[in-house]
Amino acid sequence: MNNKIKVSVIGAGGKMGLRTSNNLAKATGEVELYLVENGEKGMASIRERGFIPSKMADAVPASDVIVLAVPDTLIQTVSAGVVSLMAPGSGMVILDPAAAVAQELVLRDDCTFAVAHPCHPSYFLDQDSYEARHDYFGGLGGKQDIVMAKIRGGDAKFAQCRRVSELMYAPVINSYVMGIRDVAFLEPTLVETLGATCLYAMAETVNEAARRGIQREAAISFMTGHVYNLTANFLGFLGNTQVSDACKVAIRLGNKLVLREDWKKIWDDDMLDKVIATMLHPDNPQI
């Protein structure tokens, strides 16, 4: 009797489809895998990896879980066709919460829908090898956590979606389950609206240091070393250790000179909805 989970990856030749399907392909003891693409370039990518592309009309109805590995801006269009082919009781995993929060993901009452997103390997995690320590994205040997939410459906099928997600982002230490808006507050709010913005500014300020004649390697070492130390400090990894009084003053000044003093409004529900709407439809900005 074949107890393997039948999984279709839609968009398996794309960037995220490539990463997720490569890991699922390794889980031969648990997964029977179908790789789906509709473009010649994507199908060629699948063949180059030694696999045979499957037709969506054949793969989706035969699958227990469908992974929708397409860009957020295409989910509304693509999900309509995929969801109509799903077998009753099957599940779908999307890789980002934005389309679901914006209600652009097509749903069905007789199927289960989930979102799974990687945390990426943290610099606080102990990795087991040189390759794992230099896996900055995840899925290439670096241990990481993932976050998940059930959008709609049954608990048993969601548990199967969770297992598929752990395999496609492997090696996974923790899979944290929360609400769909909680995942959205993690991304985009926490790591993109604020985190990526600040880190991009850090990279720009390293470039400015180099432009002023400071050795670039020194600026990179100084910046990244302090980010590691200060992250540990502010998140409580160093106990009650405090930064210097001068640093505290500099942070207050930074809130005036670099950040807006009202920056925490990015955590308002209406702001989250406006950010997501603008990300999905940048030609019609809501902010």
C-alpha positions as CSV (number, residue, x, y, z in Angstrom):
1,M,0.0,0.0,0.0
2,N,1.4,3.4,-1.0
3,N,1.1,5.8,2.0
4,K,3.2,8.5,0.5
5,I,1.8,12.0,0.4
6,K,1.1,13.0,-3.3
7,V,2.4,16.5,-3.7
8,S,2.1,18.8,-6.8
9,V,4.4,21.9,-7.0
10,I,2.8,24.5,-9.3
11,G,5.6,26.8,-10.7
12,A,8.3,24.2,-10.0
13,G,10.6,25.7,-12.5
14,G,10.7,29.2,-10.9
15,K,12.9,30.5,-8.1
16,M,10.8,29.3,-5.1
17,G,9.5,26.3,-7.0
18,L,13.0,25.2,-7.6
19,R,14.0,25.5,-3.9
20,T,10.9,23.8,-2.5
21,S,10.7,21.0,-5.1
22,N,14.4,20.1,-4.8
23,N,13.9,19.4,-1.1
24,L,10.6,17.5,-1.6
25,A,12.4,15.4,-4.3
26,K,14.8,14.2,-1.6
27,A,11.9,13.0,0.6
28,T,11.3,9.9,-1.4
29,G,10.2,7.9,1.6
30,E,7.3,10.3,2.3
31,V,6.4,12.1,-0.9
32,E,5.3,11.2,-4.4
33,L,6.1,14.4,-6.3
34,Y,4.6,16.0,-9.4
35,L,6.4,19.1,-10.9
36,V,4.1,21.4,-12.9
37,E,5.0,24.3,-15.2
38,N,3.2,25.8,-18.1
39,G,6.1,27.7,-19.8
40,E,8.8,26.2,-22.0
41,K,11.5,27.8,-19.8
42,G,10.1,26.3,-16.6
43,M,9.6,22.9,-18.1
44,A,13.2,23.0,-19.5
45,S,14.4,23.8,-15.9
46,I,12.5,20.7,-14.6
47,R,14.0,18.5,-17.3
48,E,17.5,19.8,-16.6
49,R,17.2,18.6,-13.0
50,G,16.4,15.1,-14.2
51,F,12.6,15.2,-13.7
52,I,9.6,14.9,-16.0
53,P,7.1,17.8,-16.0
54,S,3.6,16.9,-15.2
55,K,0.4,18.4,-16.6
56,M,-1.6,20.4,-14.1
57,A,-4.8,18.7,-15.2
58,D,-3.4,15.3,-14.3
59,A,-1.3,16.2,-11.3
60,V,-3.6,18.4,-9.2
61,P,-6.6,16.1,-9.0
62,A,-4.3,13.2,-8.0
63,S,-2.6,15.2,-5.2
64,D,-3.1,15.3,-1.5
65,V,-1.3,18.6,-1.2
66,I,-0.6,21.3,-3.8
67,V,2.2,23.8,-3.2
68,L,1.5,27.0,-5.1
69,A,5.0,28.4,-5.8
70,V,4.1,31.4,-7.9
71,P,4.6,35.2,-7.3
72,D,2.1,36.9,-5.0
73,T,0.9,39.1,-7.9
74,L,-0.2,36.0,-9.9
75,I,-1.9,34.0,-7.1
76,Q,-5.4,35.5,-7.8
77,T,-5.2,34.4,-11.4
78,V,-3.3,31.1,-11.0
79,S,-5.2,29.9,-8.0
80,A,-8.6,30.1,-9.8
81,G,-7.5,27.4,-12.3
82,V,-5.6,25.2,-9.7
83,V,-8.3,25.3,-7.0
84,S,-11.0,24.2,-9.5
85,L,-9.0,21.0,-10.2
86,M,-8.4,20.0,-6.6
87,A,-9.9,16.8,-5.3
88,P,-12.4,17.3,-2.4
89,G,-10.5,17.0,0.9
90,S,-7.1,17.9,-0.5
91,G,-4.9,20.8,0.7
92,M,-3.0,23.7,-0.7
93,V,0.0,25.5,0.7
94,I,0.9,29.0,-0.4
95,L,4.3,30.5,0.4
96,D,3.4,34.0,1.5
97,P,0.4,35.4,3.4
98,A,-0.2,38.6,1.4
99,A,-2.7,37.2,-1.2
100,A,-4.7,35.4,1.5
101,V,-4.9,38.4,3.7
102,A,-6.0,40.5,0.7
103,Q,-8.6,37.8,-0.1
104,E,-7.1,37.3,-3.6
105,L,-6.5,33.5,-3.0
106,V,-9.4,31.5,-4.5
107,L,-10.8,29.1,-1.8
108,R,-13.1,26.2,-1.6
109,D,-15.2,25.0,1.4
110,D,-14.3,21.3,0.8
111,C,-10.5,21.8,0.8
112,T,-7.9,23.0,3.3
113,F,-5.6,26.0,2.6
114,A,-2.5,27.0,4.5
115,V,0.5,29.3,4.3
116,A,4.0,28.3,5.2
117,H,7.0,30.7,5.2
118,P,10.6,30.2,6.2
119,C,12.3,32.1,8.9
120,H,15.6,31.5,7.2
121,P,18.7,30.3,9.1
122,S,19.3,32.6,12.1
123,Y,22.8,33.6,13.0
124,F,21.9,32.4,16.6
125,L,21.5,28.8,15.4
126,D,24.4,26.4,15.7
127,Q,24.9,24.8,12.3
128,D,26.5,21.4,11.6
129,S,28.8,22.1,8.7
130,Y,30.6,24.8,6.8
131,E,28.0,24.6,4.0
132,A,25.1,24.9,6.4
133,R,26.7,27.9,8.1
134,H,26.9,29.6,4.7
135,D,23.3,28.7,3.7
136,Y,22.0,32.2,4.0
137,F,18.5,31.4,2.6
138,G,17.7,28.0,3.9
139,G,16.9,24.7,2.3
140,L,20.5,24.0,1.3
141,G,21.5,22.4,4.6
142,G,21.1,25.3,7.0
143,K,18.7,24.5,9.9
144,Q,15.8,27.0,10.2
145,D,12.4,27.5,11.6
146,I,9.2,28.1,9.7
147,V,5.9,29.8,10.4
148,M,2.5,28.5,9.3
149,A,-1.2,29.4,9.4
150,K,-4.4,27.6,8.5
151,I,-6.4,29.8,6.2
152,R,-9.4,27.4,6.0
153,G,-10.1,23.7,6.4
154,G,-9.7,20.7,8.6
155,D,-7.0,20.0,11.2
156,A,-6.0,16.6,9.8
157,K,-5.3,17.9,6.4
158,F,-3.6,21.0,7.8
159,A,-1.3,18.6,9.7
160,Q,-0.4,17.0,6.4
161,C,0.3,20.4,4.9
162,R,2.5,21.2,7.9
163,R,4.5,18.0,7.3
164,V,4.9,18.8,3.6
165,S,6.1,22.3,4.5
166,E,8.7,21.0,7.0
167,L,10.0,18.7,4.2
168,M,10.2,21.4,1.6
169,Y,12.0,23.8,3.9
170,A,14.2,21.1,5.5
171,P,16.0,20.9,7.8
172,V,13.4,22.5,10.0
173,I,13.8,22.8,13.8
174,N,10.4,24.4,14.7
175,S,7.3,24.9,12.7
176,Y,5.3,27.7,14.6
177,V,1.6,27.8,14.0
178,M,-0.3,31.0,14.3
179,G,-3.1,33.1,12.7
180,I,-2.8,34.2,9.1
181,R,-2.6,37.9,10.1
182,D,0.1,37.1,12.6
183,V,2.2,35.6,9.7
184,A,1.5,38.8,7.7
185,F,2.6,41.0,10.6
186,L,5.9,39.0,10.5
187,E,6.1,39.6,6.8
188,P,5.8,42.2,5.5
189,T,5.6,44.3,8.7
190,L,8.4,43.0,10.9
191,V,11.0,41.8,8.3
192,E,10.3,44.0,5.3
193,T,8.6,47.3,6.2
194,L,11.0,47.7,9.1
195,G,13.7,45.1,9.0
196,A,14.7,45.1,5.4
197,T,14.4,48.9,5.3
198,C,16.8,49.3,8.1
199,L,19.2,46.6,6.8
200,Y,19.2,48.2,3.3
201,A,20.0,51.5,5.0
202,M,22.9,49.8,6.8
203,A,24.3,48.6,3.5
204,E,24.0,52.1,2.1
205,T,25.8,53.6,5.0
206,V,28.6,51.1,4.6
207,N,28.9,52.3,1.0
208,E,29.0,55.9,2.3
209,A,31.8,54.9,4.8
210,A,33.8,53.5,1.8
211,R,33.1,56.6,-0.3
212,R,34.6,58.7,2.6
213,G,37.8,56.6,2.5
214,I,37.1,54.1,5.3
215,Q,38.3,50.7,4.3
216,R,35.2,48.8,3.1
217,E,36.2,45.5,4.7
218,A,36.6,47.3,8.1
219,A,33.2,49.0,7.8
220,I,31.5,45.6,6.9
221,S,33.2,43.9,9.9
222,F,32.3,46.8,12.2
223,M,28.7,46.9,11.1
224,T,28.0,43.2,11.1
225,G,29.8,42.5,14.4
226,H,27.8,45.2,16.1
227,V,24.5,44.0,14.6
228,Y,25.2,40.5,16.0
229,N,26.1,41.9,19.4
230,L,23.3,44.5,19.6
231,T,20.7,42.0,18.4
232,A,21.7,39.6,21.2
233,N,21.6,42.5,23.7
234,F,18.2,43.9,22.7
235,L,16.5,40.5,22.5
236,G,17.7,39.5,25.9
237,F,20.4,36.9,25.0
238,L,22.9,38.7,27.2
239,G,20.9,38.8,30.3
240,N,20.7,42.2,32.0
241,T,23.6,43.6,30.0
242,Q,22.9,47.2,29.0
243,V,24.3,49.2,26.1
244,S,26.2,52.3,27.0
245,D,24.4,55.5,27.9
246,A,25.9,57.1,24.8
247,C,24.4,54.4,22.7
248,K,21.0,55.0,24.2
249,V,21.3,58.7,23.4
250,A,22.3,57.8,19.8
251,I,19.2,55.5,19.5
252,R,16.9,58.4,20.6
253,L,18.6,60.6,18.0
254,G,18.3,57.9,15.4
255,N,14.5,57.8,16.0
256,K,14.5,61.5,14.9
257,L,17.1,61.5,12.2
258,V,16.6,58.0,10.6
259,L,13.3,56.6,11.7
260,R,10.0,58.4,12.1
261,E,9.1,58.8,15.7
262,D,5.7,57.3,15.0
263,W,7.1,54.3,13.2
264,K,5.2,51.8,15.3
265,K,2.0,52.6,13.4
266,I,3.2,50.0,10.9
267,W,1.7,47.5,13.4
268,D,-1.8,49.0,13.0
269,D,-4.2,46.6,11.2
270,D,-5.3,49.2,8.6
271,M,-1.6,50.0,7.8
272,L,-0.9,46.3,7.3
273,D,-3.8,46.0,4.8
274,K,-2.6,49.1,3.0
275,V,1.0,47.8,2.8
276,I,-0.2,44.5,1.4
277,A,-2.5,46.1,-1.1
278,T,0.3,48.3,-2.3
279,M,2.8,45.4,-2.5
280,L,0.3,43.3,-4.6
281,H,-0.7,46.2,-6.8
282,P,2.1,48.8,-6.8
283,D,0.4,50.6,-9.7
284,N,-2.4,51.5,-7.3
285,P,-0.6,52.5,-4.1
286,Q,-2.7,52.8,-0.9
287,I,-0.1,54.7,1.0
